[in-house]
Structures are given as structure tokens and as C-alpha cells.
Amino acid sequence: MATHSELRDFWERRLEGDWTESGVGYRALGRPFNTWMYRVREEVFLREVAGLRPRGADVLDVGSGTGFYVRLWDRLGASAVTGSDMTEAAVERLRERFPEHRFVRQDASELDAFEDGSFDAVSCMDMLFHITDDERYTAAVREFARVLRPGGLLVISENCLRRPEQRGEHQVNRTLAWIAGTADKAGFDIVRRVPMLVLMNAQVDAALPWRKAWGGVLRAATVTAPTGWLAGAALYPLERRLVRGRKESPTTELVALRLRERA
């Protein structure tokens, strides 16, 4: 498993060379397919967060990447959005793309630039499962709690496995029980958990035969940019129905948590 410094260097190189949906997403499936995936993510995020966070919130987006969720917070009427990323490649470009917002280079587990209780909401999307060190993951969740005001909203995306956890060099798919327990210890209650994707991503919480078979189908369908675009366009209407109609997903879920009032 890669060390933290190795992971930081990995993402620095990756975003320096590919600051697009595929750079921050499922790179093996190509940019056209990822573009369709992010359309589904956008719809789920806007639908779910709009009902939880009132307009005018002061927001911190952790692991901003290309600024995809920064733009969505703007659409939701946030009064101010601050972004952070562990890579200089992302932060420099984010400052150019969103000159009206503040961006800082910070690791999720060490948000030293921000004072206690600075924000009404924190988002950390499509990033936590890339923290392979459990202690750093736990520290990140504690930092989210520290910088939030009591009653504040935390929005994350995670894989929330019912099956045993899966550990790789650049990604760890953790169990729902572990994620919920870590959040609880930091002072959070889960208030919403819904599918963010169902078929348009790796089936990490499915049986191994299906996981391998569907993964092969996706890779074959996205071997070229045109076929990737067509595959995404074909799956998109079905995926929109699935994320609305299912309570759980074999892949990424959106999880909304509320910070408990301090005693």
C-alpha cells in the first residue's frame, strides 16, 4: 500500500497531466464516459443537498479537484465557498477558474488554515476512499467536525460496503459499519444515505463474479472515446432511475451527516 507522500505525489502527477473528469474520476473508462457519470453525480448532489442545507451557507469543499462541487455549491446558493486540495496542480488551476473563491493547499487530515467552527457545511466528495491510512481517515473526519459549527452539515461520497473491506494501493473500500462508527466518534449522525451511482462505476459491493463481469463490460464499451460516449449516453437514463429508486448501491453512495450540538 502506498505511503501518504507517495499518494500525494501520485495525485500531483495525475492532476498535472489530466485536470478533467477522467483525472479525478474512473480514469480507465475515459473522459466521455466519466462526463456522463458526473451528470448523474450532479443530479444526486443537487437533489439531496438542496433539502438539507439552507441558502446562504458558508461552505468548505475538501479535495476540490477540478472544482466540480464548488460549482454545485454556487448553484445551491452558498454565500461563500472555500476549497482545498492536497495538490498544487489543482489549487493553482482552481484559483484561475474560480477567482471569486478562496483555495488553499491542505491535506484533509490537517485543515490547519481554518479555525474551529468556521463553516456551516463541509463537502468531501469522491476522495475519502483514496485515503488508505485509517488513522489519517479518522483524523480527516475529526477535522471536518472541528471546522463545522454545531448542527453543521457534512456531505461525503463513500462506498459503504456490506461485504468485507477491500484494500488497494491507492484506494480502500471500507465497510458501512466502520465509516458510521468513525463518524459517530467524531460527533456526527447520518441523516441521509442514497445511491450516487449504481451501474456506471465499479461494483465494489457486489458478488465477485458480477463485479468482474460488469467491469469487463464497462472497459470493453469504453475502449474508445466514441464508444465511451455512446455507452454513457445509453446508461444515463437508466442510471437516473436507479439512483432514485434504490435505497442502497453496489458502488458509490452520497452520505449526509449532521454534527451534533456540543454539550
C-alpha positions in Angstrom: 0.0 0.0 0.0 1.3 3.4 -0.9 2.5 5.8 1.8 0.9 9.2 2.2 3.7 11.0 0.5 3.6 8.5 -2.4 -0.2 9.1 -2.7 0.3 12.9 -2.7 2.9 12.6 -5.5 0.6 10.2 -7.4 -2.2 12.7 -7.4 0.1 15.6 -8.1 1.3 13.9 -11.3 -2.2 12.7 -12.3 -3.9 16.1 -12.0 -1.0 17.9 -13.5 -1.4 15.7 -16.6 -5.2 15.3 -16.6 -7.2 18.0 -14.9 -10.6 16.7 -16.2 -13.4 14.4 -15.2 -11.3 11.4 -16.0 -8.4 12.7 -14.0 -10.4 12.9 -10.8 -12.8 10.0 -11.8 -12.6 6.5 -13.1 -9.7 7.1 -15.5 -9.8 3.6 -17.1 -13.2 4.4 -18.6 -12.1 7.6 -20.4 -13.3 11.2 -20.3 -16.5 10.8 -22.4 -18.0 8.1 -20.1 -16.9 10.0 -17.0 -18.7 13.1 -18.3 -22.0 11.1 -18.2 -21.1 9.7 -14.8 -20.7 13.2 -13.4 -24.0 14.3 -14.8 -25.6 11.7 -12.6 -23.5 12.8 -9.6 -24.6 16.3 -10.2 -28.3 15.5 -10.2 -28.0 13.4 -7.0 -25.9 16.1 -5.2 -28.2 19.0 -6.1 -31.4 17.0 -5.2 -30.2 15.7 -1.9 -28.2 18.7 -0.5 -30.8 21.3 -1.5 -33.2 19.9 1.1 -30.6 19.7 3.9 -28.7 23.0 3.6 -30.4 26.4 3.5 -29.3 29.0 1.1 -26.5 31.3 2.3 -24.3 28.7 3.9 -20.6 29.2 4.3 -19.1 26.1 2.8 -15.7 24.3 2.8 -15.1 21.8 -0.1 -12.3 19.4 0.7 -10.5 17.7 -2.1 -11.8 20.1 -4.7 -10.0 18.6 -7.7 -11.4 20.3 -10.8 -14.0 22.3 -8.8 -17.0 20.3 -9.8 -18.7 20.5 -6.4 -17.6 24.1 -5.9 -19.7 25.0 -8.9 -22.7 22.9 -7.5 -22.5 24.8 -4.2 -22.7 28.0 -6.1 -25.8 26.7 -7.8 -27.3 25.9 -4.4 -26.9 29.5 -3.2 -23.9 29.2 -0.9 -22.8 32.6 0.4 -19.1 31.7 0.2 -17.2 28.6 -0.9 -13.7 27.8 0.2 -11.9 25.0 -1.5 -8.9 22.9 -0.5 -6.8 20.2 -2.2 -3.6 18.3 -1.4 -2.1 19.1 -4.8 -0.6 22.3 -6.0 -1.6 21.4 -9.6 -5.3 21.6 -8.6 -5.1 24.6 -6.3 -3.3 26.8 -8.9 -5.9 26.0 -11.6 -8.8 26.3 -9.2 -7.7 29.8 -8.3 -7.8 30.7 -12.0 -11.1 29.0 -12.7 -12.9 30.4 -9.7 -11.2 33.8 -8.8 -14.2 34.7 -6.6 -13.4 31.9 -4.2 -10.5 31.1 -1.9 -8.5 27.9 -2.4 -5.7 26.6 -0.2 -3.4 23.6 -0.3 -4.3 21.4 2.6 -4.4 17.8 3.4 -7.9 16.6 4.6 -6.5 15.3 7.8 -4.7 18.6 8.6 -7.0 21.6 7.9 -4.7 24.0 9.8 -5.7 27.0 7.7 -9.2 27.0 9.2 -10.4 28.0 12.7 -12.8 26.0 14.8 -16.4 26.4 13.8 -15.7 28.3 10.6 -18.3 26.7 8.3 -22.0 25.8 8.0 -21.3 22.9 5.7 -18.3 20.7 4.5 -18.2 18.5 1.5 -15.6 15.9 0.7 -16.7 14.1 -2.5 -15.1 11.1 -4.3 -12.0 11.4 -2.2 -12.2 9.7 1.2 -11.8 6.2 -0.2 -8.4 7.3 -1.6 -7.1 7.9 2.0 -5.5 4.5 2.5 -4.3 5.1 6.1 -7.1 4.6 8.6 -5.6 7.0 11.1 -5.5 9.8 8.5 -9.1 9.0 7.5 -10.1 9.2 11.2 -8.2 12.5 11.6 -9.9 13.9 8.5 -13.4 13.2 9.9 -12.3 14.8 13.2 -11.1 17.9 11.3 -14.4 18.1 9.5 -16.1 18.2 12.9 -13.7 20.8 14.2 -14.2 23.3 11.4 -18.0 22.9 11.4 -20.4 24.9 13.5 -22.7 22.8 15.8 -25.5 21.4 13.7 -23.4 21.8 10.6 -23.8 19.5 7.5 -21.1 17.1 6.2 -21.7 15.7 2.8 -19.4 12.8 1.6 -19.4 10.1 -1.0 -18.3 6.6 0.1 -18.7 3.0 -1.0 -20.2 1.8 2.4 -19.6 -1.9 1.9 -21.8 -4.5 3.4 -19.1 -7.0 2.3 -15.6 -7.1 3.8 -13.4 -4.1 3.2 -11.1 -4.1 0.1 -7.6 -2.6 0.3 -5.5 -1.5 -2.7 -2.5 0.7 -3.3 -4.5 3.9 -4.0 -7.9 3.1 -2.7 -9.6 1.4 0.3 -13.2 0.5 0.2 -14.4 0.4 3.8 -17.5 -1.1 5.4 -20.5 0.9 6.3 -20.1 -0.1 9.9 -16.6 1.3 10.0 -17.5 4.5 8.3 -20.5 5.1 10.5 -18.6 4.2 13.7 -15.8 6.7 12.8 -18.3 9.4 12.1 -20.2 8.7 15.3 -17.0 9.0 17.4 -16.3 12.4 15.7 -19.8 13.7 16.7 -21.8 13.1 13.5 -25.2 11.4 12.9 -26.0 10.0 9.5 -29.2 11.8 8.3 -29.3 10.6 4.7 -27.6 7.8 2.6 -28.6 7.3 -1.0 -27.1 5.8 -4.2 -24.9 8.3 -6.1 -24.2 5.8 -8.9 -25.4 2.2 -9.5 -24.2 0.7 -12.8 -21.8 3.4 -14.0 -19.0 2.6 -11.6 -17.0 -0.4 -10.3 -19.4 -2.8 -8.5 -17.2 -2.9 -5.3 -20.1 -4.2 -3.0 -21.3 -6.9 -5.4 -20.5 -10.6 -5.6 -17.1 -11.2 -7.3 -18.5 -12.8 -10.5 -20.8 -9.9 -11.2 -18.1 -7.4 -10.2 -15.6 -8.9 -12.7 -18.2 -9.4 -15.5 -19.7 -5.9 -15.3 -16.2 -4.3 -15.0 -15.2 -6.2 -18.2 -18.3 -4.9 -20.0 -17.6 -1.3 -19.0 -14.0 -1.4 -20.0 -14.9 -3.0 -23.4 -17.6 -0.4 -24.0 -15.3 2.5 -23.3 -12.2 1.3 -25.2 -12.5 4.3 -27.5 -13.8 7.8 -26.9 -16.8 7.5 -29.2 -17.9 4.1 -27.8 -17.4 5.5 -24.3 -19.7 8.4 -25.1 -22.3 6.1 -26.5 -22.1 3.8 -23.6 -22.6 6.7 -21.2 -25.5 8.1 -23.2 -27.2 4.7 -23.2 -26.8 4.1 -19.5 -27.6 7.6 -18.3 -31.4 7.4 -18.4 -31.4 4.0 -16.6 -28.9 5.2 -14.1 -31.1 8.3 -13.3 -34.0 5.9 -12.5 -31.8 3.6 -10.4 -30.3 6.2 -8.2 -33.9 7.4 -7.4 -35.4 4.0 -7.0 -32.9 2.2 -4.8 -32.1 2.6 -1.1 -28.5 1.2 -1.4 -25.9 0.9 -4.2 -23.2 -1.6 -5.0 -20.9 1.3 -5.6 -20.7 5.0 -4.6 -23.3 6.5 -2.2 -23.9 10.0 -1.1 -23.9 10.2 2.7 -25.1 13.3 4.6 -24.2 13.7 8.2 -25.1 16.3 10.9 -22.7 17.5 13.6 -24.3 17.0 17.0 -24.7 20.0 19.2 -21.9 20.2 21.7 -22.8 19.6 25.3 
